[in-house]
Amino acid sequence: MTTAPLADRLRAPSGPLFFPVTAYGPDGQVDLDVYRAHVRGGVEAGAAAVFACCGTGEFHALTPEEFARCVQAAAEETAGRVPVVAGAGYGTALAARYARLAADAGADGLLAMPPYLVVAGQDGLLRHYRDIAAATDLPVIVYQRDNAVFTPETVVALARTDGIIGFKDGLGDLDLMQRVVSAVRLEGLADFLYFNGLPTAEQTQLAYGGIGIDLYSSAVFCFAPEIALAFFHAAATGDRDTAERLLDGFYKPFVELRAQGRGYAVSLVKAGVRLRGLDVGEVRPPLHEPTEDHLKQLVRLIERGHALLEENA
């Protein structure tokens, strides 16, 4: 574990937040050598943090033992250069177990994902995430999406909880997020962090940036780091011409392609990593691989994205 506080290291990132895919070999088992190469390549390309075994990393498909080995590999490959945040989820007891596994493996923090299946009230959700935060000394980022949607009052309570440092939004309700940001700010909790966690977050990042949410996850960074970095720097410096050129020419059609298949937020990204030359294997069931036609479209899109970078240069 690195010594600098996670919140301080994330507050002013030098590059995109990297959510590596998990590599599987031909036998379907986790391939740690390829996974290490993927993580190492992302850090060398300019990632500001590694979020290991989260949504893009197929957290749902990993055994606890595989999870622990992948988090440890990510921590070893980053060697303190950037922080490593690991996923934690399912019911409260299992989420706490994953939190402890992540701590033992050398993670710097946790991304606490929605509880398994149940639709809980605000009191139950608050207790769930407080229990996860209490399970270890690791800082926790709470992930809002699907069956875990919070009122501004609950987010204030989360922000007041020891160990909870941030809130990642995968819902996309900007009105709600503005009310969340305002409520937390009015309570004097200015250090609380916010993340845009929508799939292909670049597509909505200019809007999120407008309400003060500058941190976002970048799945595109997994397979096209040059494109992701160009957008990151354009958004950070107010270069709307470059940002909008990439949005219109690459991100918009990529999101439209992603929408053509269930689970493509993961499997299309993983296919992109393979197209780049690193054989990370296929996704595990119940996810499925993109069709041949969709893969051809992805190839053309990546080529178009790089052509846009050359035009901009």
Disulfide bonds with the S-S distance in Angstrom:
none
